[in-house]
């Protein structure tokens, strides 16, 4: 579903005429804001299949900081793998990696762990590797990249559209103050139910992530 289609889906529920452009009126722009608010809520509720991506990193000898360009701050790293050596790069606390670097005098070696170490000037996540790479290897960062605000009419939702539309409709009902028989609280229940259903359907694609091992 496109941004424009989502806006019109909410407008129809409000018994308003559809628009040819999200920017056509102040009201359609406000509905667009509600779509973006709802999109953020839904995106943050689950690691959706449609948002999953991979980012390649080529290590540089002697360099331990790497920026995940375009990844943003709301995104999430699931795992990192070294494709050159066919091994996992495990998650470690930043404090431990700093301590290990001090203990080893930041010696070069095979990368075995990583930690998130702040943001760059563009607001993208930066990771720190340990040990500092002693060779040029190909790493792959697998993660969930949550998207920026929708702006253009043709931009696509990468997540299930129904919960987004239902939550945006709830926001619009709250702003409108009169609901034609549909209360805001009732609509919020419908929207939450749609979101729960969408999560359960998408979670079926990743059953391994819903299994916890107890030691």
C-alpha positions as CSV (number, residue, x, y, z in Angstrom):
1,X,0.0,0.0,0.0
2,X,1.3,3.5,-0.9
3,X,1.3,6.5,1.3
4,X,-1.5,8.1,-0.7
5,X,-3.6,4.8,-0.6
6,X,-3.2,4.7,3.1
7,X,-4.3,8.3,3.5
8,X,-7.4,7.7,1.3
9,X,-8.2,4.5,3.3
10,X,-8.5,6.6,6.4
11,X,-10.4,9.4,4.7
12,X,-13.0,7.0,3.4
13,X,-13.5,5.7,7.0
14,X,-14.1,9.3,8.0
15,X,-16.7,9.7,5.2
16,X,-14.4,12.2,3.4
17,X,-13.7,12.4,-0.3
18,X,-10.4,10.8,-1.4
19,X,-7.6,13.0,-2.6
20,X,-5.2,12.8,-5.5
21,X,-2.3,14.1,-3.5
22,X,-1.5,13.8,0.2
23,X,-0.5,17.5,0.1
24,X,-3.9,18.5,-1.4
25,X,-5.3,20.0,1.8
26,X,-4.4,20.7,5.4
27,X,-6.8,17.9,6.4
28,X,-5.2,15.3,4.1
29,X,-1.8,16.4,5.4
30,X,-2.9,15.9,9.0
31,X,-4.2,12.4,8.1
32,X,-0.8,11.8,6.5
33,X,0.8,12.7,9.9
34,X,-1.5,10.2,11.6
35,X,-0.4,7.5,9.0
36,X,3.3,8.3,9.9
37,X,2.5,8.1,13.6
38,X,0.8,4.8,13.2
39,X,3.5,3.5,11.0
40,X,6.1,4.2,13.6
41,X,4.0,2.5,16.3
42,X,3.5,-0.6,14.2
43,X,7.2,-0.7,13.0
44,X,8.4,-0.5,16.6
45,X,6.1,-3.3,17.7
46,X,7.9,-6.2,16.0
47,X,10.9,-7.1,13.9
48,X,8.9,-7.3,10.6
49,X,10.0,-9.5,7.8
50,X,9.6,-6.6,5.4
51,X,12.0,-4.5,7.3
52,X,14.8,-7.1,7.5
53,X,17.9,-6.3,5.6
54,X,21.7,-7.0,5.5
55,X,24.5,-4.5,5.4
56,X,28.0,-5.6,4.1
57,X,31.1,-4.4,5.9
58,X,34.6,-4.9,4.6
59,X,37.1,-4.7,7.5
60,X,40.2,-2.5,7.2
61,X,43.4,-3.6,8.9
62,X,43.8,-1.5,12.1
63,X,40.3,0.0,12.1
64,X,37.9,-1.1,14.8
65,X,35.0,1.4,14.4
66,X,32.5,0.9,11.5
67,X,29.3,2.9,10.7
68,X,26.1,1.2,9.5
69,X,25.4,3.7,6.8
70,X,21.6,4.4,6.4
71,X,20.7,2.1,9.3
72,X,19.4,4.9,11.6
73,X,19.0,4.8,15.4
74,X,15.6,3.0,15.6
75,X,16.9,0.0,13.8
76,X,18.1,-3.3,15.4
77,X,21.1,-5.6,14.8
78,X,20.0,-9.3,14.8
79,X,23.4,-10.8,14.2
80,X,26.8,-10.3,12.5
81,X,28.6,-13.0,10.6
82,X,32.1,-13.2,9.2
83,X,31.6,-14.6,5.7
84,X,35.3,-14.8,5.0
85,X,36.0,-17.1,8.0
86,X,32.4,-18.5,8.2
87,X,31.9,-17.7,11.8
88,X,29.6,-15.7,14.1
89,X,30.6,-12.4,15.6
90,X,29.1,-12.4,19.0
91,X,27.5,-9.4,20.8
92,X,29.6,-8.1,23.8
93,X,29.2,-5.2,26.1
94,X,31.0,-2.1,25.1
95,X,32.6,-1.8,28.6
96,X,34.1,-5.3,28.2
97,X,35.5,-4.6,24.7
98,X,37.1,-1.4,26.0
99,X,38.7,-3.4,28.9
100,X,39.9,-6.1,26.5
101,X,41.4,-3.5,24.2
102,X,43.3,-1.9,27.2
103,X,44.5,-5.3,28.4
104,X,45.7,-6.4,25.0
105,X,47.0,-2.9,24.2
106,X,44.6,-2.9,21.3
107,X,46.5,-5.6,19.5
108,X,45.4,-6.7,16.0
109,X,43.8,-10.1,15.7
110,X,40.7,-12.1,14.4
111,X,37.5,-10.3,15.0
112,X,35.3,-12.2,17.5
113,X,32.9,-9.8,19.0
114,X,31.2,-6.4,18.6
115,X,29.3,-3.8,20.5
116,X,27.2,-0.8,19.6
117,X,29.3,2.3,20.2
118,X,27.2,5.4,19.7
119,X,26.1,7.2,16.5
120,X,27.8,9.0,13.8
121,X,27.0,12.6,12.7
122,X,24.2,11.3,10.5
123,X,22.5,9.5,13.3
124,X,23.5,6.0,12.1
125,X,24.7,3.3,14.5
126,X,28.4,2.8,14.9
127,X,29.8,-0.6,16.0
128,X,33.2,-1.4,17.6
129,X,34.9,-4.7,16.8
130,X,37.2,-6.7,19.0
131,X,39.9,-7.6,18.2
132,X,41.0,-4.9,15.9
133,X,41.0,-6.5,12.4
134,X,44.3,-7.9,11.2
135,X,43.0,-8.8,7.8
136,X,40.5,-7.7,5.2
137,X,37.3,-9.8,5.8
138,X,33.7,-9.6,4.6
139,X,31.2,-9.1,7.4
140,X,27.4,-9.1,7.0
141,X,25.2,-7.3,9.5
142,X,21.7,-8.8,9.6
143,X,19.1,-6.5,11.1
144,X,15.8,-4.7,11.1
145,X,15.9,-1.3,9.4
146,X,13.0,0.9,10.5
147,X,12.0,3.5,7.9
148,X,11.9,7.3,7.7
149,X,8.7,9.3,7.5
150,X,6.6,8.8,4.4
151,X,6.6,12.0,2.3
152,X,5.8,11.1,-1.4
153,X,2.5,9.8,-2.6
154,X,4.0,6.6,-4.1
155,X,6.2,5.6,-1.1
156,X,5.3,2.1,0.0
157,X,4.6,0.7,3.4
158,X,6.9,-2.3,4.0
159,X,4.9,-3.5,6.9
160,X,1.3,-4.9,7.1
161,X,-0.9,-2.0,6.1
162,X,-4.1,-2.8,8.0
163,X,-2.8,-2.1,11.5
164,X,-1.3,1.2,10.2
165,X,-4.7,2.3,8.7
166,X,-6.6,1.2,11.8
167,X,-4.4,3.1,14.2
168,X,-4.3,6.2,12.0
169,X,-8.1,6.0,11.9
170,X,-8.2,5.9,15.7
171,X,-5.9,9.0,15.9
172,X,-8.2,10.8,13.4
173,X,-11.3,9.9,15.5
174,X,-9.6,11.3,18.6
175,X,-8.8,14.6,16.8
176,X,-12.2,14.9,15.2
177,X,-14.2,14.7,18.5
178,X,-17.3,13.1,16.9
179,X,-17.2,9.6,15.6
180,X,-20.6,8.7,14.0
181,X,-21.2,5.9,16.4
182,X,-17.6,4.6,16.6
183,X,-15.8,5.5,19.8
184,X,-12.1,6.1,19.9
185,X,-11.7,3.4,22.6
186,X,-13.5,0.8,20.4
187,X,-11.4,1.7,17.4
188,X,-8.2,1.4,19.5
189,X,-9.3,-2.2,20.4
190,X,-9.8,-3.1,16.8
191,X,-6.5,-1.6,15.8
192,X,-4.6,-3.4,18.6
193,X,-6.4,-6.7,17.6
194,X,-5.3,-6.2,13.9
195,X,-1.7,-5.5,15.1
196,X,-1.6,-8.6,17.3
197,X,-2.9,-10.7,14.4
198,X,-0.3,-9.2,12.0
199,X,2.5,-9.9,14.4
200,X,1.4,-13.5,14.9
201,X,1.3,-14.1,11.2
202,X,4.7,-12.6,10.6
203,X,6.2,-14.3,13.6
204,X,5.4,-17.6,11.9
205,X,8.2,-16.9,9.4
206,X,10.7,-16.7,12.3
207,X,9.8,-19.5,14.8
208,X,13.4,-19.8,15.9
209,X,13.2,-16.3,17.4
210,X,10.4,-17.3,19.7
211,X,12.2,-20.1,21.3
212,X,14.2,-19.5,24.5
213,X,16.8,-21.9,25.8
214,X,17.2,-22.2,29.5
215,X,20.5,-23.3,30.9
